[in-house]
């Protein structure tokens, strides 16, 4: 004799017991990665652009990384990229005051007074900058810029090395302009202990992801 399965009786208005939550295995976090990239002139510090301009995607095919800080489209040199949020913050956040070294081609011959003003800090429209290291350089052994820098034949040019520990918008250009030395070419060569040494423009390499 077959048994008839009766429906389970519930009190009026009672809700069925919720099903036990399913446990979904989480993928292990990706190992931290750090990329050093020598950014060419006229390349945006992002991986896409609706206007079709050159971006990081044209040079780097590494998934899941993003820039730690920025470098203006019209500037060249060292850019760091990582997939690690904590490392990105320690590199990019100005409160950590990570030293950044720039080689700057300027219009004019710097005087001792102009160099001292850069060292002491310069008053900009968003406040006084921190003191910087500043010295004049012989022309450094860099790759030719494409397109070339436009010179005024009647005005000499010089190279400076500036080391700053801030990250304001277009800060180096504004600092040199404020002391009467407009920037013609700007190349970042070092961030902390990382440098572009051995990297031609448009080249990148991976290094251990640590400060």
Backbone bond lengths (Angstrom), bond angles and torsions (degrees), N, CA, C in turn:
res aa  C-N    CA-C-N  psi(-1)  N-CA   C-N-CA  omega(-1)  CA-C   N-CA-C  phi
1 X - - - 1.450 - - 1.505 108.84 -
2 X 1.309 116.55 125.37 1.450 119.95 -176.17 1.515 110.69 -78.17
3 X 1.338 114.84 148.30 1.460 120.47 178.31 1.513 108.91 -94.78
4 X 1.296 116.07 138.54 1.466 121.63 177.53 1.523 107.98 -92.90
5 X 1.353 117.08 127.12 1.457 121.13 -179.70 1.509 108.60 -82.87
6 X 1.315 115.02 116.25 1.454 119.77 -178.07 1.533 110.29 -87.49
7 X 1.329 118.63 146.42 1.462 120.09 175.19 1.513 111.17 -63.82
8 X 1.301 115.92 147.37 1.461 120.83 178.81 1.514 108.04 -72.85
9 X 1.306 116.54 127.05 1.465 119.59 -179.44 1.517 109.96 -80.39
10 X 1.315 116.72 140.85 1.472 122.88 177.54 1.507 108.39 -127.60
11 X 1.322 114.84 154.17 1.452 118.85 174.31 1.523 108.39 -66.22
12 X 1.305 117.58 147.36 1.473 119.16 177.25 1.529 111.33 -55.09
13 X 1.300 116.36 131.68 1.469 120.93 178.27 1.517 114.62 83.71
14 X 1.345 117.09 -5.47 1.468 118.48 -179.02 1.515 110.05 -73.76
15 X 1.335 116.24 142.18 1.459 121.94 -179.91 1.513 110.24 -94.81
16 X 1.309 116.98 145.67 1.471 118.53 178.25 1.526 110.26 -64.21
17 X 1.308 115.35 150.67 1.468 119.60 178.96 1.520 109.53 -64.48
18 X 1.337 116.95 135.19 1.475 118.29 179.72 1.513 111.34 -66.94
19 X 1.306 114.31 146.22 1.465 118.40 178.28 1.525 109.64 -68.38
20 X 1.295 116.43 148.47 1.461 120.24 178.54 1.522 109.70 -62.46
21 X 1.349 117.46 135.54 1.471 118.95 -178.93 1.525 111.58 -62.73
22 X 1.318 114.48 140.64 1.462 119.11 178.79 1.511 109.34 -81.62
23 X 1.270 117.05 136.48 1.464 121.90 177.93 1.526 109.52 -88.98
24 X 1.330 114.82 122.23 1.455 120.32 178.82 1.521 108.42 -106.10
25 X 1.292 115.87 124.38 1.464 119.69 -178.94 1.527 109.63 -67.96
26 X 1.311 115.62 128.94 1.454 120.44 178.51 1.527 110.69 -86.39
27 X 1.327 114.20 138.17 1.461 118.13 176.72 1.522 109.48 -69.55
28 X 1.307 118.80 141.68 1.466 120.20 178.67 1.523 109.97 -62.57
29 X 1.340 117.51 145.87 1.470 119.44 179.76 1.524 111.43 -60.78
30 X 1.329 114.72 144.94 1.462 119.09 179.32 1.520 110.28 -65.90
31 X 1.303 116.31 143.58 1.462 120.13 177.59 1.527 109.60 -64.16
32 X 1.328 117.48 139.25 1.467 119.71 179.41 1.531 111.53 -58.75
33 X 1.334 115.67 138.39 1.460 121.09 178.02 1.523 108.52 -128.65
34 X 1.332 115.26 149.74 1.460 120.50 177.99 1.526 108.69 -139.05
35 X 1.336 115.15 124.96 1.453 122.94 -178.12 1.523 109.38 -113.21
36 X 1.338 116.65 133.50 1.462 122.99 171.56 1.523 107.75 -103.25
37 X 1.331 116.25 125.28 1.461 121.08 -175.86 1.520 109.27 -128.86
38 X 1.334 116.07 134.13 1.460 121.53 175.62 1.531 107.27 -95.01
39 X 1.323 115.68 95.77 1.465 121.20 -173.18 1.528 111.53 -74.30
40 X 1.319 117.39 127.07 1.461 119.52 175.49 1.535 111.96 -73.80
41 X 1.309 114.81 164.61 1.468 122.14 171.98 1.528 109.90 -59.53
42 X 1.336 116.81 144.75 1.460 123.85 173.39 1.528 113.14 71.76
43 X 1.337 117.95 23.99 1.465 122.23 175.56 1.525 107.98 -113.85
44 X 1.338 116.53 130.60 1.461 121.27 179.50 1.522 110.75 -76.49
45 X 1.323 116.25 145.38 1.465 121.67 179.19 1.528 109.34 -86.59
46 X 1.319 116.95 61.00 1.456 124.97 177.50 1.528 107.76 -160.74
47 X 1.340 115.72 168.38 1.464 119.70 -173.04 1.525 113.95 -99.89
48 X 1.323 118.36 -1.55 1.458 120.01 176.98 1.514 109.17 -151.37
49 X 1.331 115.50 157.39 1.455 120.42 178.95 1.516 109.03 -155.27
50 X 1.331 115.58 124.55 1.465 120.30 -176.79 1.523 112.26 -67.14
51 X 1.332 116.73 -19.22 1.459 120.05 -178.08 1.527 112.82 -93.07
52 X 1.316 116.81 1.54 1.460 120.00 175.69 1.517 114.85 78.90
53 X 1.332 117.42 17.58 1.460 120.08 178.74 1.533 110.49 -78.92
54 X 1.320 115.99 162.60 1.468 120.48 -178.36 1.527 110.10 -64.77
55 X 1.327 116.61 136.80 1.460 122.58 179.86 1.527 109.83 -133.07
56 X 1.318 115.50 -179.70 1.464 121.30 178.51 1.524 111.82 -61.78
57 X 1.341 117.16 -28.18 1.462 121.27 -178.88 1.523 111.96 -61.63
58 X 1.326 116.62 -25.23 1.463 120.28 179.66 1.529 112.03 -72.91
59 X 1.338 116.92 -10.80 1.462 120.28 -174.83 1.535 113.77 -126.00
60 X 1.330 117.50 -29.21 1.462 121.06 -171.87 1.517 109.68 -124.22
61 X 1.332 116.53 124.60 1.457 122.36 178.55 1.525 108.89 -117.88
62 X 1.330 115.37 67.46 1.465 122.01 179.00 1.527 106.83 -126.37
63 X 1.338 119.30 114.98 1.467 120.49 -176.01 1.526 112.45 -71.32
64 X 1.324 115.58 147.98 1.460 121.34 169.73 1.516 116.62 81.76
65 X 1.332 118.79 6.35 1.459 119.53 179.57 1.525 109.95 -105.14
66 X 1.321 115.36 159.05 1.458 120.67 179.36 1.531 108.34 -149.31
67 X 1.333 117.63 157.98 1.467 119.88 -175.27 1.522 112.42 -66.14
68 X 1.320 115.61 140.93 1.466 122.54 171.59 1.527 106.71 -99.77
69 X 1.330 115.91 88.50 1.453 120.55 -172.13 1.516 110.21 95.90
70 X 1.330 115.41 -178.65 1.449 119.87 -175.80 1.518 110.59 -129.92
71 X 1.317 114.69 166.12 1.455 122.68 172.91 1.519 105.86 -145.93
72 X 1.323 116.49 123.63 1.460 120.44 -173.00 1.523 111.68 -56.65
73 X 1.321 114.79 154.33 1.458 120.98 179.66 1.529 111.74 -56.25
74 X 1.339 117.28 -37.52 1.463 120.68 -177.82 1.524 113.24 -91.84
75 X 1.342 116.79 12.99 1.465 121.41 174.18 1.522 109.19 -111.73
76 X 1.328 115.65 161.78 1.462 121.96 -176.49 1.516 110.16 -125.82
77 X 1.332 115.01 168.54 1.449 119.38 168.99 1.509 115.32 107.54
78 X 1.325 115.26 -152.48 1.459 122.17 -165.31 1.524 112.97 -70.21
79 X 1.331 114.13 127.01 1.459 123.05 172.24 1.520 107.07 -130.20
80 X 1.337 116.97 134.00 1.456 122.11 177.86 1.523 109.44 -102.82
81 X 1.335 115.97 139.24 1.460 121.65 177.43 1.515 108.66 -131.34
82 X 1.336 116.70 143.41 1.453 120.83 -177.51 1.521 110.04 -149.33
83 X 1.325 116.14 163.72 1.456 122.02 172.65 1.521 111.25 -106.31
84 X 1.326 117.41 7.31 1.460 123.22 -173.85 1.531 109.86 -110.08
85 X 1.331 116.09 116.28 1.460 120.08 -176.30 1.515 113.79 -63.15
86 X 1.325 117.81 -39.43 1.467 120.11 -179.90 1.519 110.93 -66.65
87 X 1.315 116.86 -41.79 1.457 120.07 178.40 1.524 110.40 -65.91
88 X 1.323 116.80 -40.68 1.457 120.94 178.47 1.521 110.65 -58.83
89 X 1.335 116.84 -43.78 1.461 120.76 -179.38 1.529 111.62 -65.95
90 X 1.312 116.85 -40.47 1.475 119.77 -178.78 1.525 111.38 -67.88
91 X 1.341 116.81 -29.45 1.465 119.85 178.19 1.525 110.66 -79.72
92 X 1.330 116.40 -44.48 1.467 120.52 -168.97 1.518 114.49 -90.13
93 X 1.327 118.01 -28.47 1.465 119.72 -174.11 1.530 110.56 -70.67
94 X 1.342 118.01 123.01 1.468 120.36 -177.88 1.532 113.89 -59.54
95 X 1.345 117.98 -21.83 1.467 118.62 -177.40 1.524 111.88 -65.82
96 X 1.334 116.99 -20.18 1.465 119.75 177.70 1.528 112.13 -83.83
97 X 1.348 116.58 -12.41 1.468 122.62 173.22 1.533 112.57 50.47
98 X 1.333 115.13 47.62 1.455 120.22 176.95 1.525 108.90 -72.70
99 X 1.320 117.82 127.15 1.469 121.43 -175.84 1.517 111.04 -67.81
100 X 1.331 115.75 135.08 1.467 122.55 176.71 1.517 107.88 -123.30
101 X 1.341 116.27 128.48 1.460 122.00 -175.97 1.525 109.94 -108.76
102 X 1.330 115.54 130.95 1.460 122.18 -178.38 1.523 109.94 -124.34
103 X 1.334 115.82 142.82 1.461 121.95 166.24 1.515 106.65 -103.89
104 X 1.320 115.41 124.36 1.453 121.29 -169.62 1.522 110.34 -124.86
105 X 1.313 116.70 121.44 1.455 121.25 172.86 1.523 107.46 -90.50
106 X 1.334 115.93 124.80 1.466 120.74 -175.53 1.522 110.42 -123.68
107 X 1.308 114.93 160.50 1.454 121.92 172.86 1.521 108.54 -82.40
108 X 1.335 116.16 128.63 1.456 119.56 177.29 1.507 112.85 102.21
109 X 1.324 114.69 172.33 1.469 122.90 177.17 1.522 107.97 -105.94
110 X 1.332 118.99 118.89 1.463 119.57 -177.02 1.530 111.59 -69.23
111 X 1.300 115.24 137.80 1.466 120.84 175.47 1.521 108.62 -92.45
112 X 1.318 115.96 165.70 1.461 120.17 176.67 1.528 110.48 -59.87
113 X 1.332 116.93 -35.68 1.462 120.78 179.81 1.526 111.42 -66.19
114 X 1.339 117.25 -41.89 1.470 120.56 179.60 1.526 111.15 -65.43
115 X 1.314 117.12 -41.44 1.463 119.93 178.01 1.526 110.53 -63.91
116 X 1.322 117.05 -39.46 1.463 120.05 179.91 1.520 111.52 -66.52
117 X 1.326 117.02 -35.44 1.468 119.78 176.90 1.528 110.75 -62.68
118 X 1.332 117.01 -40.46 1.465 119.90 176.84 1.526 110.63 -64.13
119 X 1.318 116.71 -38.69 1.471 120.34 -179.78 1.524 111.88 -68.45
120 X 1.323 116.27 -34.52 1.464 120.21 -176.51 1.516 112.96 -80.31
121 X 1.330 117.47 -20.73 1.462 121.70 -172.51 1.512 109.56 110.39
122 X 1.326 115.84 142.43 1.456 121.81 -174.61 1.526 109.27 -118.41
123 X 1.320 116.49 136.95 1.462 120.81 176.90 1.526 109.31 -78.93
124 X 1.353 116.17 116.22 1.462 122.65 177.04 1.523 108.65 -111.38
125 X 1.327 116.67 176.23 1.464 118.50 -178.19 1.521 112.92 -70.19
126 X 1.337 118.58 -12.68 1.463 121.18 174.97 1.528 111.37 -111.09
127 X 1.331 116.49 23.68 1.460 120.59 174.34 1.517 113.41 110.93
128 X 1.316 114.76 175.49 1.458 122.26 -178.97 1.528 110.75 -74.06
129 X 1.327 115.70 135.59 1.459 119.33 175.84 1.523 110.02 -78.87
130 X 1.311 115.83 161.03 1.459 120.19 172.04 1.527 109.28 -69.59
131 X 1.327 117.50 155.95 1.469 119.22 174.16 1.520 110.77 -55.99
132 X 1.334 115.53 143.67 1.464 121.96 -179.19 1.521 109.42 -121.37
133 X 1.311 115.57 161.45 1.460 120.00 167.63 1.530 107.45 -90.00
134 X 1.306 117.38 132.84 1.462 120.59 -177.26 1.519 109.61 -144.39
135 X 1.324 115.66 132.21 1.458 120.37 175.37 1.525 108.39 -152.08
136 X 1.330 115.67 157.36 1.458 120.35 176.83 1.517 109.40 -83.95
137 X 1.346 116.28 144.47 1.461 123.43 -179.39 1.520 110.62 -118.38
138 X 1.336 115.21 152.41 1.456 118.30 160.05 1.526 107.23 -69.35
139 X 1.319 117.71 160.07 1.459 119.88 -179.10 1.530 109.85 -58.08
140 X 1.339 117.79 121.24 1.471 120.06 -175.61 1.529 111.85 -76.82
141 X 1.340 117.77 157.83 1.473 121.83 -179.37 1.519 111.00 -80.09
142 X 1.332 116.59 82.83 1.459 122.05 -178.96 1.526 111.19 -109.48
143 X 1.303 116.01 162.22 1.454 123.22 174.13 1.533 108.70 -67.77
144 X 1.334 118.02 153.08 1.468 119.84 175.12 1.523 110.19 -65.41
145 X 1.315 116.29 139.71 1.457 118.91 177.02 1.520 110.14 -82.34
146 X 1.333 115.37 143.92 1.462 121.09 178.54 1.531 108.80 -126.56
147 X 1.352 117.52 111.31 1.473 128.46 3.06 1.520 111.46 -77.00
148 X 1.336 117.32 161.82 1.460 120.34 -179.26 1.527 111.74 -64.11
149 X 1.324 114.49 156.98 1.465 120.72 175.98 1.528 109.07 -67.57
150 X 1.320 116.49 140.09 1.461 120.85 176.46 1.527 109.65 -87.02
151 X 1.307 115.34 121.93 1.460 120.60 -179.06 1.520 110.49 -105.37
152 X 1.319 115.16 156.66 1.461 120.63 166.96 1.525 106.69 -103.42
153 X 1.313 116.43 118.22 1.463 120.84 -173.54 1.518 112.71 -57.39
154 X 1.315 116.77 -28.07 1.462 120.26 -176.80 1.523 113.02 -84.00
155 X 1.359 117.44 -6.22 1.467 120.38 -175.87 1.527 109.21 -120.28
156 X 1.321 118.92 125.26 1.470 120.67 177.88 1.523 110.99 -71.55
157 X 1.325 115.85 159.94 1.463 120.15 175.61 1.527 109.29 -122.43
158 X 1.333 114.97 159.23 1.462 121.44 -178.47 1.527 108.69 -142.26
159 X 1.326 114.90 164.68 1.464 121.15 175.79 1.525 109.89 -115.16
160 X 1.318 115.76 137.35 1.456 122.88 175.73 1.526 109.49 -121.72
161 X 1.320 115.85 154.05 1.464 121.61 166.54 1.517 107.42 -111.43
162 X 1.332 116.35 122.50 1.456 122.16 178.73 1.523 109.45 -119.36
163 X 1.321 116.19 133.68 1.462 121.56 175.51 1.527 107.25 -119.82
164 X 1.328 116.44 118.52 1.459 121.20 -179.54 1.529 109.47 -123.32
165 X 1.339 115.69 162.64 1.460 121.38 -179.28 1.531 110.79 -127.24
166 X 1.325 115.12 28.86 1.455 121.01 176.35 1.522 108.34 -126.39
167 X 1.329 115.99 -179.82 1.456 119.22 178.92 1.510 112.46 -143.97
168 X 1.321 117.29 43.03 1.463 119.32 179.55 1.532 110.41 -70.74
169 X 1.322 114.67 159.38 1.458 120.49 -179.50 1.526 110.61 -61.40
170 X 1.332 115.75 123.57 1.473 123.16 176.99 1.534 111.66 49.83
171 X 1.308 115.69 40.31 1.465 120.44 -171.63 1.521 113.43 -63.57
172 X 1.328 117.89 -47.83 1.466 119.74 -176.39 1.522 110.43 -62.15
173 X 1.315 117.42 -44.00 1.464 120.60 179.13 1.533 110.82 -60.72
174 X 1.309 116.24 -41.55 1.459 118.91 -179.52 1.528 111.75 -69.84
175 X 1.328 116.63 -34.88 1.465 119.51 178.78 1.523 111.56 -65.74
176 X 1.327 116.73 -47.55 1.467 118.27 -178.65 1.520 111.11 -66.32
177 X 1.342 117.05 -37.82 1.466 120.03 177.88 1.528 110.71 -63.67
178 X 1.322 117.13 -37.51 1.458 121.09 -177.29 1.528 112.65 -65.29
179 X 1.347 116.50 -25.44 1.464 119.00 178.87 1.524 111.54 -101.53
180 X 1.343 116.64 9.77 1.460 120.38 175.17 1.511 115.45 87.94
181 X 1.348 116.98 24.14 1.469 121.58 179.62 1.533 109.09 -129.86
182 X 1.323 118.01 81.18 1.468 120.19 -177.10 1.528 111.88 -59.62
183 X 1.327 115.69 137.90 1.462 121.33 179.82 1.524 111.02 -78.35
184 X 1.336 115.36 132.48 1.456 122.55 174.91 1.527 111.72 -102.65
185 X 1.311 116.61 -37.39 1.463 121.82 -178.79 1.528 108.20 -145.85
186 X 1.324 115.61 138.18 1.463 120.62 -175.84 1.523 109.18 -132.93
187 X 1.337 116.32 122.09 1.469 122.08 -178.14 1.525 108.44 -128.61
188 X 1.339 117.34 121.07 1.467 120.23 175.02 1.523 108.04 -87.66
189 X 1.321 116.28 123.64 1.460 120.47 -174.29 1.525 113.25 -109.41
190 X 1.328 117.74 -15.33 1.469 119.33 -177.16 1.522 110.41 -153.51
191 X 1.338 115.85 142.28 1.462 123.60 168.12 1.518 106.11 -131.12
192 X 1.328 117.35 114.82 1.460 119.55 -175.08 1.520 109.93 58.59
193 X 1.335 116.67 -122.47 1.469 121.40 178.95 1.522 112.95 -96.03
194 X 1.337 118.19 -1.05 1.462 121.25 -178.42 1.521 109.95 -91.42
195 X 1.328 117.20 139.61 1.454 121.51 -178.62 1.530 110.09 -134.99
196 X 1.340 115.05 169.38 1.470 119.75 174.97 1.521 111.48 -90.45
197 X 1.303 117.25 8.86 1.466 120.03 -178.80 1.535 110.38 -54.03
198 X 1.319 116.38 128.80 1.463 121.83 178.88 1.518 114.61 84.93
199 X 1.339 117.35 -1.49 1.462 120.71 179.83 1.522 109.88 -110.39
200 X 1.323 116.48 119.30 1.457 119.71 172.93 1.525 107.87 -77.76
201 X 1.324 117.05 166.98 1.464 119.25 -179.48 1.521 110.38 -60.41
202 X 1.331 115.64 137.28 1.458 121.61 -179.02 1.516 114.24 84.54
203 X 1.336 118.68 -3.23 1.466 121.47 -179.91 1.523 110.72 -97.50
204 X 1.340 116.21 154.83 1.461 121.07 176.81 1.528 109.72 -141.65
205 X 1.320 115.05 161.87 1.457 120.91 174.70 1.515 109.00 -149.40
206 X 1.339 115.70 156.08 1.458 121.10 178.23 1.518 109.67 -98.64
207 X 1.336 116.20 139.53 1.462 122.48 179.92 1.519 108.38 -130.53
208 X 1.338 118.83 165.70 1.465 120.33 177.43 1.532 111.51 -56.48
209 X 1.324 116.98 135.27 1.461 122.66 -174.00 1.524 110.21 -85.46
210 X 1.309 115.96 78.63 1.467 120.11 177.34 1.530 108.77 -154.71
211 X 1.329 114.16 154.99 1.466 120.07 176.40 1.521 109.27 -88.29
